[in-house]
Amino acid sequence: MRQKRIIGSHFCNAFQASEVNELVSPGLVNPVVGTTLPFEGVPEAHESMRSNKHLGKIVCVVARARTGHSDASFSTAMQASA
């Protein structure tokens, strides 16, 4: 069996984003998160991308009313990426 890996995407439309969420939410694919920042960290995230000094995805947490993950899995993922 061949294994495939989605490394990332710079742009997608709403339909594609929804489709990706359908894979991520049940844990069928796991995004590579390099850094998690609060919303106030957006300037730092932009500078990191501009200077190409980031590894993995940069997540800026805007609101956590609904993440698409159970609280336990989200907390574990955030701790692992810290």
SULKA-V412851 format. One record per pair of residues at least 12 apart in sequence whose ideal C-beta (glycine too) atoms are under 10 Angstrom apart, sorted by the first residue. I is the first residue (numbers start at 0). J is the second residue. D is the distance in Angstrom with one decimal. If there is no record, write none. Layout:
I_J_D / I_J_D
This chain:
3_28_9.5 / 4_28_8.3 / 4_29_9.8 / 4_31_9.3 / 5_19_7.9 / 5_22_8.2 / 5_23_9.8 / 5_28_6.0 / 5_29_9.8 / 5_30_8.3 / 5_31_9.6 / 6_30_9.8 / 6_31_7.8 / 6_55_10.0 / 7_30_8.0 / 7_31_7.8 / 7_55_8.7 / 7_56_6.7 / 20_67_5.8 / 21_67_9.6 / 23_67_7.0 / 23_68_8.1 / 24_66_9.2 / 24_67_4.7 / 24_68_6.7 / 24_69_9.5 / 24_72_9.6 / 25_67_9.7 / 25_68_9.7 / 26_68_8.7 / 26_72_7.6 / 29_76_8.4 / 30_55_8.1 / 30_56_5.7 / 30_58_8.6 / 30_76_9.1 / 30_80_9.9 / 31_54_8.2 / 31_55_4.2 / 31_56_6.1 / 31_80_9.1 / 32_54_9.9 / 32_55_5.6 / 32_56_5.1 / 32_57_8.1 / 32_58_5.5 / 32_76_7.0 / 32_77_8.4 / 32_79_8.3 / 32_80_4.4 / 32_81_9.8 / 33_47_9.0 / 33_53_5.7 / 33_54_4.4 / 33_55_2.8 / 33_56_6.1 / 33_57_6.4 / 33_58_8.6 / 33_80_7.2 / 34_47_7.3 / 34_53_6.6 / 34_54_8.2 / 34_55_7.3 / 34_56_8.0 / 34_57_5.0 / 34_58_7.0 / 34_59_9.2 / 34_80_7.2 / 34_81_8.9 / 35_56_9.2 / 35_57_8.0 / 35_58_4.6 / 35_59_8.0 / 35_60_6.6 / 35_76_8.7 / 35_77_5.7 / 35_78_9.7 / 35_79_9.9 / 35_80_5.3 / 35_81_6.8 / 36_57_6.9 / 36_58_7.0 / 36_59_5.2 / 36_60_7.2 / 37_59_7.3 / 37_60_5.8 / 37_61_9.0 / 38_59_5.8 / 38_60_6.5 / 38_61_5.2 / 38_62_8.3 / 39_59_8.9 / 40_57_8.7 / 40_58_9.7 / 40_59_6.1 / 40_60_8.8 / 41_57_9.4 / 41_59_5.4 / 41_61_9.1 / 43_57_8.8 / 43_59_9.2 / 44_57_4.6 / 44_58_8.6 / 44_59_5.6 / 45_57_9.0 / 45_59_9.6 / 55_80_8.0 / 56_80_9.2 / 58_76_9.5 / 58_77_8.6 / 58_80_7.7 / 60_77_8.5
